[in-house]
Amino acid sequence: MPSFPRSWSRAGAALRGWRTRQWTVAGVGALATAILVGAPTDVVPNPLFGRSVPVQWWNYPALAVTAVLAGIVLTTYVRQPAAPSGPKTHNGGRLGLVGGALSFFAVGCPVCNKLVLLLLGASGALSYWAPLQPLLAVVSAGLLAEAALRRLSSETACPVTASA
C-alpha cells in the first residue's frame, strides 16, 4: 500500500475539490458523531443518559471539534463518482478511530466511566482523571486532525506504480 507524505496544500486542494455529496456526507457524519459521542456522555442533553458531574464549559467545543474532524475523516471513505479506480491509501484510519474513541473518554463524566471508577474510585476519578480530560480532548483532536490531513493529502496524490 503506497504511503504519501501529508501536505497542507494537497489537503486543501482535496477539500476545495469536494462536491455537494462530500460536504453532505461530512455534515451528516459530524451530526452523527456529535450524537454518538454527545448523547451517552450527556453533553447533548437527552432523557436516556445522565451524569453525576456537571458538563464542563470545554466539553462543548471539544465535542464540536471532534464532530467536524470526524465528519471530514468519514467523508474521505466515500468514493467520488468520477474517481479513478487506482490504488487508494488508507493512511490515518487508525488515528481517526483512536481519536474518536479518546474524545468519548475526554468529554464523558469522570465518575460515570466504570473503568475509571473501578481503577481509581470516585475520589480518584475526580482528583486524577477529571484534570486529565482536557488534555485527552486536545490529544483526541490532534489525532483526528492528523488523520484528516493524511487522508485528504492522499486524495490528491498521484500514485506512481513500479514497473515490473
CORGI-V236256 format. One record per helix or strand of 3 or more residues. SS is the DSSP state (a for helix, b for strand). FROM is the first residue (numbers start at 0). TO is the last residue. If there is no record, write none. Layout:
[[SS,FROM,TO] [SS,FROM,TO]]
//
This chain:
[[a,7,16] [a,19,37] [a,56,74] [a,92,106] [a,113,155]]
//
